[in-house]
Amino acid sequence: TKDTQFNLYRGNVEEYLQTENSKTIEESILICSTHEKKSEEFIFKFLTENKLSPLIIISDNSKPDSDYFNFVHNNESYTTDILTFTDKTNFFSPLFIGVSYLNS
């Protein structure tokens, strides 16, 4: 329905991006958590080549050499915050989540 606020897609990211309306992508919150280099590379290459800028991008791969970091770093339209999550018991390593949003 037109009232749907969220649309969960379970499938191949390459197929989805190539069939989705560019306006929908630009009005979206893109959550990138694939941990698979080929998919992350495709997502940000696709956005760059098609000059698409989602409203918000969230990624758990915010390392300086990541495709996410390179995309938002090279795009002056985004402001980025890095959220750090730590565990006092050291059960897991610190987790860094990048949140980038278009400047208004």
N, C-alpha and C positions, 0 to 999 in steps of 0.2 A: 504494500500500500504506500501511498505518498506520505503517510504519517511515520514511517519507519525512520528511527534516528540512527540505527546501527545496521550495517549490512555485513555479516560475517561470511567471508568467502573462503572455502576450503578447496584449494586446488593449486595448480601451477602458477606461480607469480608472473611468469613470462606471458602466459595466455591471458591472465586477468588484465594486466596493464595494457596489453595491445588491443583488448576489446572494450575496455572501459572508456567512458566519455571523459575527455580531458577536463571539462568543467567539474565533474565529480571528483577527480583526483585533486584539483586545486582547492576544492572546498573540504578536503578531508584531513583527518589526523592520520598520518602514516606511522605505523608502529613497525619498526624493523628489528626483528629479533630472530633472524634465521640461523645465525652461526654457521652459515654456509657461504663461503667466499664467492662462489659463482652467482648465487642469487642476489647477494648484496651488491656485487659489482653491476649486475644487470639492472637492478632497481635504480641506482643512482646514475648510471649511464643513460638509461631510458629517460629519466627526468631531465637530465642535462640536454640530451639531443632534441627533446620535444619542448624544451623551454617551459617545463612545468614546475610549479612551486606549491606544494601542499601547504595548508595553513600552519600545521604543526607537524614536526617530525620527531619521533622518539626512538632512540636507539640504545641498545645495551652494548654496542661496539663503538665506543667513542674514543678509541685510541687515535693518536695523531696520524697513523698510517692507514686508517680505515676509510672505506669509501664514503661512509656517512660524514666523517670529519672533513674530508676533502670537499665534499659537496657543499656543506654549510659554510666552511671556511672561505671557499672561493665565491660565495654568493653573498654579497653585501646586504641583501634583503633580509637576512636572518639574524636574529639575536639568539645566542646559545647559552644555556646554563647547564652545568654538569652537576648532577646530584650524586653524592657519595653515600653509600650504605656500608656500614661496617658491622662486624659481629664481635662483641666483647670477648666471646669465648674462642674466637679464631676458628670457628667451625668452617667458615668459608672466607675466602680472600675478599678484600674490599671490592664492591661492585660499583661501577661508574655508569650512570645513565645520562645520556645526552638528550636534552629537550631544546629543540630549536623552533622558534616561531617567527612568522613574518612580521617585520616591522610595520606599524600602521602609518 
